[in-house]
Each structure stands twice: as C-alpha cells, then as structure tokens.
Amino acid sequence: MLSIRDCLDYCDLTEDEVALIAEHEGIPDVAAAQVACGLVQTPEGVLVLTHYMLDLIELATERGDLRKAEEARRLCARFMADHPLPH
C-alpha cells in the first residue's frame, strides 16, 4: 500500500490540495492522495480535480466561510498553474 508521502511525491500534489480533495469526496487523506495520483495523470482527471476545488470554493462562499473560500481559491489557482489543461 502506498503512503500519502509516496503519492504526493509521485503525482506532484501538495498535502493541502489532497486535503481539499479528501474534503470534497468525504474520504481520508491517504485515499484522496491515491485517487488524485491517478486523476492527475490525464487532462480529464486534472479537470475533475479542478472541479472538486471549484465546488469547495462555491460551498464555502455559500456558507459564508470566506477564509475557507479564499484558501481553496489559492490552492485551486496553484493547482491550475502546476497542472495546466491543454486548450
């Protein structure tokens, strides 16, 4: 079984990005890291991960949790810069 560190090293995601994915999917961080490792390998998967993060920004904004929304926005921007989608 892969550890969260193995997954992070392999797929070039941060612990914070994985934590957002775990929150979106309601799964432990280790499981989210394993899922994200697979998704980040394809443009379609990167799009899915981007949508997860955008969903969390929207939910936090709707709840009035502006700190959480801003943190998710910052992480999403970094993720999109690190994993650009082809046009």
C-alpha positions as CSV (number, residue, x, y, z in Angstrom):
1,M,0.0,0.0,0.0
2,L,1.2,3.5,-0.9
3,S,1.7,6.1,1.8
4,I,0.4,9.6,1.4
5,R,4.1,10.7,1.0
6,D,4.6,8.2,-1.8
7,C,1.6,9.5,-3.6
8,L,2.5,13.2,-3.1
9,D,6.0,12.6,-4.3
10,Y,4.8,10.7,-7.4
11,C,2.0,13.0,-8.5
12,D,3.3,16.4,-7.5
13,L,0.4,17.4,-5.3
14,T,0.6,19.2,-2.0
15,E,-0.9,18.0,1.2
16,D,-3.3,20.9,1.2
17,E,-4.5,20.0,-2.3
18,V,-5.0,16.4,-1.2
19,A,-6.9,17.6,1.9
20,L,-9.3,19.6,-0.3
21,I,-9.9,16.5,-2.5
22,A,-10.5,14.4,0.7
23,E,-12.9,17.0,2.0
24,H,-14.8,17.1,-1.3
25,E,-15.1,13.3,-1.5
26,G,-15.5,12.7,2.2
27,I,-12.6,10.2,2.3
28,P,-9.4,10.0,4.3
29,D,-6.4,11.9,3.0
30,V,-4.4,8.8,2.1
31,A,-7.3,7.5,-0.1
32,A,-7.7,11.0,-1.7
33,A,-3.9,11.0,-2.5
34,Q,-4.2,7.7,-4.2
35,V,-7.3,8.8,-6.2
36,A,-5.6,12.1,-7.1
37,C,-2.5,10.3,-8.3
38,G,-4.5,8.5,-10.9
39,L,-6.6,11.5,-11.9
40,V,-3.7,13.9,-12.3
41,Q,-2.2,11.7,-15.0
42,T,-4.7,12.7,-17.6
43,P,-6.3,16.0,-18.8
44,E,-9.7,14.7,-17.9
45,G,-8.6,13.8,-14.4
46,V,-7.0,17.3,-13.9
47,L,-10.3,18.8,-15.0
48,V,-12.2,16.6,-12.4
49,L,-9.8,17.7,-9.7
50,T,-10.2,21.3,-10.7
51,H,-13.9,21.0,-10.5
52,Y,-13.6,19.5,-7.0
53,M,-11.7,22.5,-5.8
54,L,-14.1,24.9,-7.5
55,D,-17.0,23.1,-5.9
56,L,-15.4,23.7,-2.5
57,I,-14.9,27.4,-3.2
58,E,-18.6,27.7,-4.1
59,L,-19.8,25.8,-1.0
60,A,-17.5,27.8,1.4
61,T,-18.8,31.0,-0.2
62,E,-22.4,30.0,0.2
63,R,-21.8,29.1,3.8
64,G,-20.2,32.5,4.4
65,D,-16.8,30.9,5.3
66,L,-14.8,33.4,3.4
67,R,-11.5,32.2,5.0
68,K,-12.1,28.7,3.7
69,A,-13.2,30.0,0.3
70,E,-10.0,32.1,-0.1
71,E,-7.8,29.2,1.0
72,A,-9.5,26.9,-1.5
73,R,-9.2,29.6,-4.2
74,R,-5.5,30.0,-3.5
75,L,-4.9,26.2,-3.7
76,C,-7.0,25.9,-6.9
77,A,-5.0,28.7,-8.6
78,R,-1.8,27.0,-7.6
79,F,-3.1,23.6,-8.8
80,M,-4.2,25.0,-12.1
81,A,-0.8,26.7,-12.6
82,D,1.0,23.5,-11.8
83,H,-1.3,21.3,-14.0
84,P,-2.5,23.4,-16.9
85,L,-5.1,22.0,-19.2
86,P,-4.5,21.9,-22.9
87,H,-6.7,24.1,-25.0
